[in-house]
């Protein structure tokens, strides 16, 4: 029989906060590139940002509860309800007021499927697999089309391409971080990913879904990958804080290039 276990560590009223600092950067950069593509900021944009943040925070108590398995934890249930309830309420409000509810519905559906896949991977203790991380990173980068659709009410091929660009850029870190552990290190896998990603970005540019400068922002990931291979000994032995600074710095450069390339001339 499943029971709600008494709280033995932190009291139920203390918020759960995700320790995945990289995802905070990923969400912020993706959202801001989507807002830049929309070329203005409205009240709906702010609501979409809150929705994305709360949705991300709701995932944390879910994953903790799945890992715990044996009994329900009151703290996880409370904060899942608060974060999840806020995200769902805002999502429904945006859907109700959208000019293209099908576009928002597609974004919600994709994120929902990714959440289910991630939950199953956590249950199977496979949450750090490459495929699951690719899926969850792509879901986090859906903040870009969410910002755009919430602001403009429409979805365009260019915004889908922008979502893919963000997902490919941030997924680069999956293969570089895994180089730090002998069990997961694979230069060949990293090289293959970056080659395929470069080809996809090139196709999006050739199809005129991405502007040349916007597409060129992926070059920052290529430069980072090359730098890491060049200084692999340092990268594999340095403190994780240095890795985080490298990832944050390159993410900021990506944001500058990708966002400014989409702003109107009088703003950029």
C-alpha positions, 0 to 999 in steps of 0.5 A, spaced: 500 500 500 502 506 498 503 511 503 505 519 504 511 518 508 513 523 513 518 529 511 525 527 514 529 532 511 526 539 509 519 541 511 514 541 506 513 548 505 520 549 503 520 550 495 524 545 491 528 548 486 532 544 480 539 544 481 540 543 473 543 550 472 545 549 465 537 548 463 536 555 466 541 558 461 538 553 456 531 556 457 533 563 458 537 563 451 532 559 447 526 564 450 530 570 448 531 568 441 524 566 440 522 573 443 527 577 438 524 573 432 517 576 435 521 583 435 517 585 441 515 583 448 508 583 450 504 581 457 503 574 453 510 574 452 511 575 460 506 569 461 509 565 457 516 566 460 513 564 467 509 558 464 516 555 461 520 556 468 514 553 472 514 547 467 521 546 468 521 547 476 515 542 476 519 536 473 524 536 478 519 534 484 517 529 479 524 526 478 525 526 485 519 522 486 520 517 481 527 516 484 524 515 491 519 510 488 517 507 495 512 512 498 509 519 496 513 525 499 508 531 501 514 536 499 514 533 492 507 533 491 505 540 494 511 543 489 509 539 483 502 541 484 504 549 485 509 549 479 505 544 475 498 548 476 501 555 475 504 552 468 498 549 466 493 555 468 498 559 464 498 555 458 491 554 457 490 562 458 495 562 452 491 557 448 485 560 449 487 567 447 491 564 441 490 566 434 493 559 432 491 554 438 493 548 434 500 551 434 501 552 441 497 545 442 503 542 438 508 545 442 505 543 449 504 536 446 511 535 444 513 537 451 508 533 454 511 527 450 518 529 452 516 529 459 513 522 459 519 519 455 524 523 461 520 520 466 520 513 463 528 514 463 528 516 470 524 510 472 529 505 468 535 509 471 537 511 463 536 519 464 543 520 462 543 516 456 544 520 450 537 519 446 534 521 453 538 528 453 537 529 446 530 529 447 529 533 454 534 538 451 530 539 445 524 540 449 527 545 453 529 549 447 521 549 445 521 555 449 523 559 443 517 557 439 513 558 445 515 565 446 514 567 439 507 564 438 505 567 445 507 574 442 505 574 435 499 568 435 503 565 429 508 559 428 512 560 422 518 555 418 523 560 421 521 559 428 521 552 427 528 552 424 530 557 430 528 551 435 532 546 431 538 551 432 537 552 439 536 544 440 542 543 436 547 548 439 545 546 446 545 538 445 553 539 443 554 540 450 552 533 451 557 530 447 563 534 450 561 533 457 561 526 456 568 526 454 570 528 462 568 521 464 572 515 461 566 510 461 562 515 456 567 519 452 567 518 445 570 523 440 567 519 434 560 520 437 561 528 438 564 529 431 559 525 428 553 529 432 557 536 430 557 534 422 550 532 422 548 538 426 552 542 421 549 539 415 542 540 418 543 548 419 546 548 412 540 545 410 535 550 414 539 556 411 539 553 404 531 553 405 531 560 407 528 558 414 534 561 417 538 567 415 546 566 414 548 570 420 543 566 425 545 560 422 552 562 423 551 562 430 552 554 430 559 555 429 560 557 436 559 550 438 564 548 433 569 552 435 567 550 442 568 543 440 575 544 437 577 548 443 575 542 447 579 537 443 585 541 442 585 542 450 582 535 452 587 534 458 585 540 461 578 540 460 577 532 462 581 534 469 579 541 470 573 543 476 566 543 473 565 550 475 570 551 469 566 547 464 560 551 467 563 558 465 565 555 458 558 553 457 555 559 459 560 564 456 559 560 449 551 560 450 551 568 451 555 569 445 550 564 441 545 569 444 548 575 442 549 573 435 542 569 434 538 574 437 541 580 434 541 577 427 533 577 428 532 584 431 530 590 426 535 594 424 534 600 428 534 595 434 540 591 433 
